Every structure is written in structure tokens, then in C-alpha cells.
């Protein structure tokens, strides 16, 4: 299905015959028709052209598409400005949200006597749908005050990762961290509720100082902005971005994070789907690589608004359709499977039913399905959730500066999202779909998936081997020349040397020698022990080095342990 067909399907599912009776005055979704010049009604114009995307997408967003061979589509173009101007000129309503993907806006009615159906007389309006306020339950994870939280009193995990060690090792992502892949250069959009005190908490201080926390948007434009209103986003962000040695280090502590508030923690509105869509479009245009969403939609207090299990096909729920489109634009979308496993609903919640994404269920430390984690499959028979991660007694930062533990797929999703960013950092030339497929294929039930665990718990080291064109598959089968030391990649176009050592001793320094026997670099090294007892780490060679062959040496307290040849190509 191409983009235009998908858009048409989404519109037909949302509006049916497009005849929507007026409900109580409030907020409405207004659907437009036509974006390109040749499609516009008489008297309307747009300055945007499909072959000039620089006017509406960032360089990074365009580069992400080009790198993955993804075409720029009509739904990437902004809404024709004249449509918006005509609505802005109307005294009876305000345009409060815009969606270029759906070619639609959300309006708020000022005049209670205004007949919203009169907008159908405009030549560019093809549908109207109420998004009136309702009260409903739809958090994927439980609210913060119901996380069964308890302060951490003791840290028994290795190293200074604190309670961040368990979720990292369960995914094999400690291996990635040991090679220096900790999310550097990756951009992650976090769409959630408020991020209370993220601008102050010590656990985010390193990210703040390095200017890696960015303000995306508060889709509600509320007083207080992103860093107020709710603590759920703070907890979710901390599982990835947190850096508090000996207490909690997240799964991608070196990544960049774009924060978006899409959930109203004070009351529940259907409009929150529109908030999410607006934020996702902004994140896409900015150029994020990944999106994490720890929210979900299922049952409403107003039963006429309920989703049904049959709706979970990736297209019917508006947020699921939007997430499917985000994935099609080269974003790796990760979302929680929902906490309805013990409830009458039982299944995953939207947008976990979206196509081409990673919906993540929750397991305990032993890898067993958490009873609350939502079940699959999707309505159209796809395996859901795709994968699992720790969601029982997972550590998270509380807005009062303490580290607590709680249960919920709101944790398993960002834990997996951060690890996925580290994997993608190692293979920047790969597409989001390739990263997703490798993660699924590496999971322990990949050949026999089921409705509770999906494909199971991913192994990031296995995913790494699947993605590597050469070299990675030999990490545990070293060649005869150097049976105790492997350098990767080798040859390399980067100054970063990654190594694995399984000989005697614990290296604490590296040296690099040129072909004339001259020392060109030396420094202490971080050393990391893998689950199977090998040691690994990384070194950064001087950037001024010319192409050629060098000798990389590991030492323990100035005593040589091993060495191997390393070839540097043109940088």
C-alpha cells in the first residue's frame, strides 16, 4: 500500500460516510482534502513543493530518509496555509492543533451556538469528528503513585550501573556498552506526560550539561510546560538517559533526547491522540532516529468511544495509523504493550498494534511473562508484542531525586528503546527496519513466538552479529594469528578501536605503534567483562594518523599482555 492509499484508508476508517452529527460544543477534528497545487480548490494556494523538502523538513530528517531509501511523500508536506488562514479568520473557533500527516486540524469552539457542520460547506473540508472530553483509563503503565514503588536500599550489581545493570544485561546490551556504544549521536523522541524536575534532577545533570536534552513541544501549550504536570515522563526518561553512578545508569546514557508532552495528567480527552500525532510529526521533522511511547488506548468510561480487540489492526485507531506512518518514514518506533494482561481487556493497547514497530511487553528478572503485560496477537493476526524487556521491579528516578522500583510496560519499552539506539549507533548505515528485524531475530523465542512473550527477550550481541557484514560473527571464534585478541572493525575508517581479549591478565592501558616502531598513542582504558568471561573495551587513536598498518598493544601495569595488527584506511 502506498502513502496515498494508506491516507485514504485512514480517512475512510475515521469518518465512514463523513456525515457526523453535531454533539455538545467542544473540540473537533477537521479533515481536509488536497495538498499539492493541482489538488487545491479555487482561491487556495501553497508555497510548498514535494521536490523542495528543505522548506518543511530538517536536513537531518531528509538525510534519514535518503539513507534508508525512503521517498518524501505528500503527507510530509505541511497543510496548505490558506486552509488554516480561512479557519483562523473565523471568530467562532480556534485552531489548536495541526496534523500534516492526516491533512487535518483540531479546533476548539468559542461560540456555543456555532454549528460545526457548517464547516462542511468549505470546499477543502471533507470530514468532522468530535474529540469531546471524556473520562477514561488508558495508561499503559500504572500512574506513578500506583507503581508499587519502594526506595532502593542496597545495590548489589557489578560496577557503578547500580540498578541499571539488570535490565542492561538481560538484553545483552552490556556488551554494546562495553564496546563504547552507549547511544552517542542517536536522537530519541520521548512522547509522554510531564517531565517534572528533569531540568533539575541530578540524574539528568550530565545530559543537561552536554546539551543532550532538548525541548520538543508541549502539545497542550500548558502553563509550566514540559517540566511540570506529571512525573511519568521523568521516570520513563530516566531508564534510558539516567546517569547517576552507583545508583542508576540508563540503557542509552549518551544519546540525545527530545521531550514531548502529549498526555494530559489532569483529565482524559480523545484529543490526546491528536496531541500525540502533532508531537510525532514535529519529532519526525526535527530528525529523530527513534521514538518511545509509554502510553496506550483501550477502554473509555464512555462506552461509545471504546476500542475493540478488532480495532487493533494498525490502521483503525488514529494513533496506531500515525505510528505506522512514522515507522515508514525511517523512525524506529518503540511502544509499551500495555498493562491489561490481568484485566477483562487482556490484550495489547493502541498504538502497540501499529505495523513495523517494536511493541514491548514486560518480564521479570528471570525472563518470565509479567501477569499484567498485555497479550497478542493483533486483530489481523500479527505477533504481538514483538519483544520483551524488564518491567518488574525496574528502577526509575522519582521526581523527588530518589531511585525507586516499579512494575509496568512503561519501563520495558524505554529500556528496550535505549538498547536499540546503542545497536543502531554501531550500524548507522542500516535502516530502522533492519535494526528492528535484527532485534526480533535475536530474541530467544524468534523461531517459536507466542501470544504472551512474542518473539521473546532480544540478545543485542546476537543482533549485532546478524547486522554485521563481516567480522562480528567471529567474536567468539578468533583467528589463529591472535587467539586472545580481536580488533574490530579491522580495517577501519574510524579512529575508534574496539577490542576483545580472552587471555590472562586484566589490561588497563593501550599503546599504538606505527610501522617504524614509533609510539603514536597511549592511554588508560575502560575494561568490561562479558557474560562469558571475556574482556572488552575501546580506545581512541590520535585523529591525525595517516592510513596504514599499526600495532595495537594491551598492557597490565606497563607489562605487555598481547598485541595485534590494526589497519587504518582513509578517514
C-alpha positions in Angstrom: 0.0 0.0 0.0 1.5 3.4 -1.0 1.2 6.5 1.0 -1.8 8.0 -0.7 -3.7 4.7 -0.4 -2.8 4.5 3.3 -4.0 8.0 3.8 -7.3 7.3 2.0 -7.8 4.1 4.2 -7.1 6.1 7.3 -9.7 8.8 6.4 -12.4 6.2 5.5 -11.9 4.3 8.7 -12.1 7.5 10.7 -15.1 9.1 9.1 -17.1 6.4 7.3 -19.6 8.3 5.2 -18.2 11.6 6.5 -21.6 12.6 7.9 -21.1 13.3 11.6 -23.9 14.6 13.7 -23.1 17.5 16.0 -22.5 16.6 19.6 -22.1 19.0 22.5 -19.9 22.1 21.7 -16.2 21.4 22.3 -13.3 20.2 20.2 -13.4 18.7 16.8 -11.1 17.0 14.3 -11.5 18.7 10.8 -10.3 16.7 7.8 -9.1 18.4 4.7 -8.7 17.2 1.1 -5.8 18.0 -1.2 -2.3 19.4 -0.6 -0.4 19.8 -3.8 -1.0 22.8 -6.1 -3.0 20.8 -8.7 -5.3 19.5 -5.9 -6.3 22.7 -4.3 -9.8 24.3 -4.7 -10.0 27.6 -6.5 -8.7 30.5 -4.5 -6.3 28.4 -2.4 -2.5 28.2 -2.7 0.5 26.6 -1.1 4.2 27.6 -1.2 5.3 24.0 -0.6 6.5 21.7 -3.3 7.2 18.0 -3.0 10.5 18.3 -4.8 11.7 21.1 -2.4 11.6 19.4 1.0 14.1 21.7 2.6 11.2 24.1 3.2 9.5 21.8 5.6 11.9 19.1 6.8 15.2 19.5 8.6 18.4 18.4 7.0 18.6 15.5 9.4 15.1 14.4 8.6 15.8 14.4 4.9 19.1 12.6 5.4 17.4 9.9 7.4 15.0 9.2 4.5 17.8 9.3 1.9 20.0 7.0 3.9 17.2 4.4 4.1 15.9 4.9 0.6 12.6 6.4 1.7 10.8 8.7 -0.6 9.4 12.0 0.6 5.7 11.8 0.2 2.7 14.2 0.1 1.9 13.6 3.7 5.3 15.1 4.6 4.1 18.4 3.2 2.5 21.0 5.5 -1.2 21.8 5.3 -1.8 24.4 2.7 -1.6 27.7 4.7 -4.7 29.2 3.0 -6.8 26.4 4.7 -5.5 27.5 8.1 -5.9 31.2 7.4 -9.5 30.7 6.4 -10.3 28.9 9.7 -8.2 31.4 11.7 -10.4 34.2 10.3 -13.5 32.7 11.8 -14.4 34.2 15.2 -16.3 31.2 16.4 -13.3 28.8 16.7 -9.6 28.4 17.3 -7.2 26.1 15.5 -5.3 24.4 18.3 -3.5 21.5 16.6 -2.4 20.7 13.1 -1.5 17.3 11.5 0.2 17.4 8.2 0.3 13.5 8.0 -3.5 13.4 8.2 -4.0 16.8 6.5 -6.3 17.8 9.3 -6.6 20.2 12.3 -8.2 20.1 15.7 -10.4 23.1 16.5 -11.9 24.4 19.7 -15.3 26.1 19.5 -15.6 29.6 21.2 -19.2 30.2 20.3 -21.5 27.6 21.8 -24.2 28.4 19.2 -21.9 27.7 16.3 -22.9 24.8 14.1 -19.7 22.8 13.5 -21.4 21.1 10.5 -21.2 24.5 8.6 -17.5 23.8 8.0 -18.6 21.2 5.6 -19.6 24.0 3.3 -15.9 24.9 2.8 -14.6 23.3 -0.4 -11.5 21.9 1.3 -13.2 20.2 4.3 -14.3 16.6 3.8 -15.0 15.4 7.4 -15.6 16.4 11.0 -15.3 14.2 14.1 -15.9 15.1 17.7 -13.0 14.7 20.1 -15.1 15.8 23.1 -13.8 15.4 26.6 -14.3 12.0 28.2 -13.0 10.3 31.3 -11.2 7.0 30.7 -8.4 4.7 31.8 -5.6 4.3 29.2 -2.2 4.4 30.8 0.0 1.5 29.6 1.8 1.7 32.9 0.1 2.4 36.1 0.2 6.0 37.4 3.3 6.9 39.3 1.6 6.8 42.6 0.5 3.2 41.9 3.8 1.8 40.7 4.2 -0.2 43.9 7.3 1.9 44.4 9.9 1.3 47.1 13.2 3.1 47.7 16.3 1.2 46.8 18.3 0.4 49.9 21.1 -1.8 48.5 22.9 -2.1 45.2 24.5 -5.5 44.7 25.0 -5.2 40.9 28.5 -5.1 39.4 30.2 -1.8 38.7 28.7 1.6 39.0 25.5 0.9 37.0 23.5 0.3 40.2 20.0 -0.9 39.4 20.6 -0.2 35.7 22.6 -3.3 35.5 19.8 -5.9 35.5 17.8 -4.5 32.5 21.1 -4.0 30.6 22.4 -7.5 31.0 19.1 -9.1 30.4 19.2 -7.7 26.8 22.9 -8.4 26.3 23.3 -4.6 25.9 26.2 -4.6 28.5 28.2 -6.0 25.6 27.4 -3.0 23.5 28.2 -0.6 26.3 31.5 -2.4 26.8 32.4 -1.6 23.2 31.5 2.1 23.7 28.1 2.0 22.1 26.1 3.9 24.6 23.8 5.9 22.2 26.2 8.7 21.2 24.9 10.6 18.2 21.4 9.0 18.3 18.3 11.1 18.7 15.4 9.7 20.7 12.0 11.4 20.9 10.1 10.7 24.1 6.4 11.2 23.9 4.8 11.0 27.3 3.2 13.0 30.1 5.1 15.7 32.0 8.8 15.5 32.7 8.6 17.0 36.2 12.0 18.2 37.5 14.0 16.8 34.6 15.5 20.3 34.4 16.8 19.9 38.0 17.3 16.3 39.0 21.0 15.2 39.4 20.4 12.0 37.4 20.0 14.2 34.3 22.7 16.6 35.1 25.3 15.1 32.7 22.8 15.1 29.8 21.9 18.7 30.6 25.5 19.9 30.8 26.3 18.2 27.5 23.1 19.8 26.0 21.6 16.4 25.1 18.1 17.1 26.5 16.1 19.2 24.0 12.6 20.7 24.4 10.4 19.3 21.6 7.0 20.6 22.4 4.2 20.7 24.9 1.4 19.8 22.6 -1.1 21.3 25.1 0.8 24.6 25.4 0.1 24.5 29.1 1.4 26.7 31.8 4.5 25.2 33.3 5.5 23.5 30.1 7.4 20.3 29.8 8.9 20.2 33.2 5.7 20.2 35.2 2.3 18.5 35.5 3.4 14.8 35.7 6.2 12.5 36.7 5.6 9.6 34.4 7.8 11.1 31.6 10.6 11.7 34.2 10.5 8.0 35.2 10.4 6.8 31.6 13.3 9.1 30.5 15.5 8.0 33.4 15.5 4.4 32.3 17.3 5.5 29.1 19.0 8.8 29.8 19.8 8.5 33.5 23.4 8.8 34.7 23.8 8.5 38.4 26.8 6.3 39.1 26.3 3.6 41.7 22.5 4.2 41.7 21.1 4.1 38.1 22.6 4.4 34.7 20.2 4.0 31.8 20.4 1.9 28.6 21.4 4.8 26.4 23.1 7.4 28.7 25.0 9.2 25.8 22.0 9.7 23.4 20.2 13.0 22.7 16.6 13.2 23.9 13.7 15.3 22.5 10.9 15.7 25.0 7.2 15.9 24.1 4.2 16.2 26.4 1.2 14.5 24.8 -0.7 13.2 27.8 -2.9 15.3 30.0 -2.4 14.0 33.5 -5.4 16.0 34.9 -8.2 14.8 32.7 -8.7 12.5 29.8 -9.6 13.7 26.3 -9.9 12.0 23.0 -7.9 14.9 21.8 -4.8 13.4 23.3 -4.4 11.2 20.2 -4.2 14.5 18.3 -1.5 15.7 20.8 0.5 12.6 20.1 0.2 13.0 16.3 1.3 16.6 16.4 4.3 15.7 18.6 5.3 12.7 16.4 5.2 14.9 13.3 7.4 17.5 15.0 9.8 14.8 16.1 10.0 13.4 12.5 10.6 16.9 11.0 13.3 17.5 13.6 15.1 14.3 12.6 14.8 11.9 15.5 16.0 8.3 14.9 13.8 6.6 17.5 10.5 7.3 19.3 9.5 5.9 22.6 5.8 5.9 23.7 4.8 4.5 27.1 1.1 5.3 26.6 -1.9 3.2 25.4 -5.5 3.4 24.4 -8.2 0.8 25.0 -11.4 1.2 27.0 -13.2 4.5 27.8 -15.7 5.4 30.5 -18.0 6.5 27.7 -18.5 3.0 26.1 -19.4 4.5 22.7 -15.8 5.6 22.5 -14.3 2.2 23.3 -11.8 0.5 21.1 -12.5 -3.2 20.5 -10.0 -6.0 20.0 -11.0 -6.0 16.4 -9.8 -2.4 16.1 -6.2 -3.4 16.8 -5.2 -3.8 13.2 -2.6 -1.0 13.0 -5.0 1.2 11.0 -8.3 1.8 12.8 -7.0 3.8 15.9 -5.7 7.1 14.7 -2.6 6.9 16.9 -1.8 3.5 15.5 -2.1 4.7 11.9 0.2 7.6 12.8 2.8 5.4 14.4 2.7 3.1 11.3 3.5 6.1 9.2 6.3 7.2 11.5 7.9 3.8 11.0 7.5 4.1 7.3 9.5 7.4 7.5 12.5 5.5 8.9 11.9 6.1 12.6 12.3 3.1 14.9 9.2 3.3 17.0 9.1 1.5 20.3 6.0 1.4 22.5 4.7 -0.4 25.5 2.4 -3.3 25.1 0.1 -2.2 27.8 -0.8 -3.4 31.4 -4.1 -5.0 30.7 -3.0 -8.7 30.9 -4.8 -9.2 34.2 -7.9 -7.2 33.2 -11.0 -8.0 31.2 -9.4 -6.2 28.2 -6.4 -8.6 28.4 -4.8 -7.6 25.1 -2.2 -5.0 23.9 -3.5 -1.4 23.6 -3.1 1.0 20.7 -0.6 2.1 19.4 1.1 -1.3 20.1 -0.9 -2.7 17.2 0.9 -0.5 14.7 2.9 -2.0 11.8 6.6 -2.0 11.5 7.3 -1.1 15.2 8.6 -2.8 18.3 5.8 -3.2 20.9 7.4 -4.3 24.2 5.9 -6.5 26.9 7.2 -6.9 30.4 9.1 -9.8 32.0 10.6 -10.2 35.4 14.3 -10.7 36.2 14.0 -14.4 35.4 12.6 -13.7 32.0 9.0 -14.8 32.9 6.0 -13.0 31.5 4.6 -10.4 33.9 1.0 -11.2 34.5 -0.1 -7.6 33.9 1.6 -7.4 30.5 -0.8 -7.2 27.5 -1.3 -10.2 25.2 -1.4 -10.5 21.5 -2.0 -11.1 18.7 -3.1 -8.1 16.7 -6.6 -8.2 15.2 -5.1 -9.1 11.8 -3.0 -12.0 13.3 0.4 -10.5 13.7 2.7 -11.5 16.6 2.3 -9.0 19.4 4.1 -7.9 21.4 7.2 -8.2 19.2 9.7 -8.5 22.1 10.0 -8.3 25.9 12.2 -6.4 28.4 12.4 -5.9 32.1 9.2 -4.4 33.5 9.0 -6.0 37.0 10.8 -4.1 39.8 12.5 -2.0 37.2 14.5 1.0 38.6 13.5 4.6 37.7 14.2 8.1 39.0 11.4 9.7 41.1 10.8 13.4 40.8 12.0 13.8 44.4 15.5 12.6 43.5 15.2 9.1 44.9 15.6 5.9 42.9 12.6 3.6 43.1 11.4 0.4 41.6 8.1 -0.3 39.9 6.2 -2.5 37.5 4.9 -1.7 34.1 5.4 -1.9 30.4 6.1 1.8 30.6 9.5 0.7 31.8 10.2 -2.2 29.4 9.6 0.0 26.4 12.2 2.7 27.1 14.7 0.1 28.4 14.5 -1.7 25.0 14.4 1.6 23.1 17.7 2.8 24.7 19.4 -0.5 23.9 18.1 -0.3 20.3 19.7 3.1 20.0 23.0 1.7 21.1 22.7 -1.1 18.5 21.9 1.4 15.7 24.8 3.5 16.7 27.1 0.6 15.9 25.5 0.3 12.4 24.5 3.8 11.3 24.2 2.8 7.7 21.4 0.3 8.5 17.7 1.2 8.2 15.2 1.3 11.0 13.6 -1.8 9.5 16.9 -3.7 9.5 17.6 -2.8 13.1 14.1 -3.9 14.1 14.4 -7.2 12.2 17.7 -8.0 13.8 16.4 -7.3 17.3 13.4 -9.6 16.7 15.5 -12.3 15.1 17.9 -12.3 18.0 15.2 -12.9 20.6 15.1 -16.2 22.4 11.7 -17.3 21.0 12.3 -16.0 17.5 11.6 -19.3 15.9 8.6 -20.1 18.1 6.9 -16.9 19.1 3.7 -16.9 21.2 0.9 -14.5 22.3 2.3 -13.7 25.7 6.1 -13.2 25.1 6.0 -12.5 21.4 9.5 -13.4 20.0 10.9 -13.2 23.5 13.9 -11.3 25.0 16.3 -9.9 22.5 20.1 -10.5 22.6 21.9 -7.4 21.4 25.1 -9.3 20.9 23.2 -11.7 18.6 21.6 -8.8 16.8 25.0 -7.2 16.3 26.3 -10.4 14.7 23.2 -10.5 12.4 23.8 -6.9 11.2 27.5 -7.2 10.6 28.5 -7.8 7.0 31.9 -9.1 8.2 33.8 -9.7 11.4 31.1 -9.7 14.0 30.3 -13.3 13.7 33.8 -14.2 14.6 33.9 -12.5 18.0 33.8 -15.9 19.8 35.8 -17.7 17.2 39.1 -15.8 17.0 41.5 -16.5 14.2 44.7 -18.4 14.6 47.1 -15.4 14.4 45.9 -13.8 17.6 43.9 -16.3 19.6 43.5 -14.0 22.6 42.9 -10.5 21.0 40.4 -9.4 18.3 40.2 -5.8 17.0 37.0 -4.6 15.3 36.4 -3.2 12.7 39.7 -4.1 11.1 40.4 -2.5 8.6 38.7 0.7 9.9 37.8 4.1 8.7 37.3 5.4 12.3 39.8 6.3 14.9 37.9 4.2 17.5 39.5 0.8 18.1 37.2 -1.8 19.7 38.8 -4.8 21.2 38.1 -8.1 22.9 40.6 -10.1 24.9 40.4 -13.5 26.5 43.9 -14.1 27.7 45.5 -14.0 31.1 45.6 -10.6 33.0 43.4 -7.5 33.1 44.6 -4.8 30.7 44.5 -1.2 32.0 46.5 0.6 29.3 46.8 0.5 25.5 49.6 1.6 23.2 49.7 2.1 19.4 52.8 1.8 17.4 53.4 2.7 13.7 55.2 0.5 11.2 58.6 2.2 12.2 58.2 1.2 15.8 57.3 4.7 17.0 54.8 5.1 19.7 51.9 7.2 18.3 49.3 6.9 21.1 48.8 5.6 24.7 46.2 5.9 27.3 44.4 4.1 30.1 41.4 2.1 29.0 38.0 1.2 30.3 37.7 -2.6 30.6 34.4 -4.5 30.5 33.8 -8.2 31.4 31.3 -10.0 29.2 28.9 -12.7 30.5 31.2 -15.4 29.1 34.3 -14.1 30.9 36.0 -12.2 28.1 37.3 -8.7 28.5 36.5 -5.9 26.0 36.7 -2.2 25.7 37.7 0.6 23.3 40.4 3.1 22.5 40.5 6.3 20.5 43.6 6.6 18.3 45.0 10.0 17.5 42.9 11.6 14.8 45.9 12.9 12.8 47.1 9.4 12.0 47.6 8.6 8.3 46.3 5.5 6.6 48.5 2.5 7.2 49.2 -0.5 9.4 49.7 -0.2 13.2 50.3 -2.5 16.1 47.8 -2.2 18.9 49.1 -3.4 22.3 47.3 -4.1 25.6 49.2 -3.8 28.9 48.7 -4.5 32.5 50.6 -2.2 34.8 53.1 -1.5 31.9 53.6 -5.2 31.3 52.6 -6.3 27.8 49.7 -8.8 27.6 49.1 -9.1 23.9 49.1 -7.2 20.6 47.6 -7.4 17.1 47.9 -5.5 13.8 45.3 -2.8 13.1 44.8 -1.2 9.7 43.6 2.4 9.3 42.0 3.4 6.0 41.4 6.9 4.6 39.3 8.8 7.2 
